[in-house]
Amino acid sequence: MAKSVKIRVTGSPDEVRPVMEQALQPEGFTFTWGTPTQGTVEKGSGVKSVLLGVISPHYMYGVVLQPQQDGSLIVELSVTNTGTAAVTGGAIGVMRVRKQLDRLGKSLQTAFQANDTLVAS
């Protein structure tokens, strides 16, 4: 299980962000964009995760949209920290955070493929 997922797509950051948001919001994830090309995607609450443990996991990943010279864009999702799920769940929590990252990568690949913007992953 990787610490990051990279997907090459076509389009500008302004075209890619809505595709990402539409793909992951039904799974309960929310995006916070600090800049047009960097942000976070998050599900759950850190406080609830600490208080309720495994019944209320918290996932947070960094998002970077990297424009390439060929006009494509690299979408990178990465584990920004060990996350509350990892802290409260130890090694199992770390594994859970990375498994969720893999699932998010697959969901995004499917969304970009359906949008006909997937170049490679």
C-alpha positions in Angstrom: 0.0 0.0 0.0 1.4 3.3 -1.1 1.8 6.6 0.7 0.6 8.4 -2.4 -1.4 8.0 -5.6 -0.5 9.8 -8.8 -2.8 10.0 -11.8 -2.1 11.8 -15.1 -5.1 13.5 -16.7 -5.9 16.1 -19.3 -7.3 19.5 -18.4 -6.6 22.5 -16.2 -6.9 22.5 -12.4 -10.2 24.4 -12.8 -11.5 21.5 -15.0 -10.1 18.7 -12.8 -11.2 19.9 -9.3 -14.9 19.5 -10.0 -14.4 15.9 -11.4 -12.5 15.0 -8.2 -15.1 16.6 -5.9 -18.0 14.9 -7.7 -16.3 11.5 -7.5 -15.5 11.6 -3.8 -18.3 13.6 -2.2 -20.7 10.7 -2.4 -18.2 8.7 -0.3 -18.4 11.4 2.4 -15.2 13.3 1.5 -15.0 17.1 1.5 -12.3 19.2 -0.2 -10.6 22.3 1.1 -8.5 24.2 -1.5 -5.8 26.4 -0.1 -4.8 27.4 -3.6 -6.1 26.4 -7.0 -3.6 23.5 -7.1 -3.2 22.4 -3.5 -5.6 21.3 -0.8 -6.9 18.5 1.4 -9.6 15.9 1.1 -11.1 14.7 4.4 -13.7 12.4 5.8 -14.8 12.3 9.4 -13.7 14.2 12.5 -10.5 14.0 14.3 -12.2 14.6 17.7 -14.8 12.0 17.1 -12.2 9.5 16.0 -10.3 10.0 19.2 -13.4 9.7 21.3 -15.2 6.9 19.5 -12.2 5.0 17.9 -12.9 2.7 15.0 -16.6 3.4 14.8 -15.8 7.0 13.7 -12.6 7.0 11.5 -11.0 10.2 10.3 -9.1 10.3 7.0 -7.2 13.3 5.7 -5.0 13.4 2.5 -3.1 16.1 0.7 -4.0 16.9 -2.9 -1.6 18.5 -5.3 -2.4 19.3 -9.0 0.9 19.5 -10.9 0.7 21.0 -14.4 3.1 19.3 -16.8 4.9 20.8 -19.8 3.0 18.5 -22.2 -0.3 20.1 -21.1 -1.3 17.2 -18.9 -1.8 17.4 -15.2 -0.6 15.1 -12.4 -3.2 14.6 -9.6 -1.4 13.4 -6.5 -3.2 12.3 -3.3 -0.9 11.6 -0.4 -1.0 10.7 3.3 -0.3 14.1 4.9 0.3 12.8 8.3 -0.4 9.6 10.1 -4.0 10.9 10.6 -6.2 10.3 13.6 -7.2 6.9 12.4 -3.5 5.9 12.5 -2.9 7.5 15.9 -5.9 5.8 17.5 -5.5 2.5 15.6 -1.7 2.0 15.7 -0.4 -0.2 12.9 -3.9 -1.2 11.9 -4.9 2.5 11.7 -1.9 3.2 9.4 -2.9 0.3 7.2 -6.5 1.5 7.1 -5.5 5.0 6.0 -3.4 3.6 3.2 -6.1 1.2 2.1 -8.5 4.1 1.9 -6.0 6.0 -0.2 -5.9 3.1 -2.6 -9.7 3.1 -2.8 -9.7 6.9 -3.5 -7.2 6.5 -6.2 -9.4 3.9 -7.9 -12.5 6.0 -7.6 -10.7 9.0 -9.2 -9.3 6.8 -12.0 -12.9 5.6 -12.7 -14.2 9.2 -12.7 -11.4 10.5 -15.0 -11.9 7.6 -17.3 -15.6 8.2 -17.5 -14.9 11.9 -18.1 -12.5 10.8 -20.9 -9.6 12.7 -19.3 -7.5 9.9 -17.9 -4.0 9.6 -19.5 -2.3 7.2 -17.1 -2.1 6.2 -13.5 
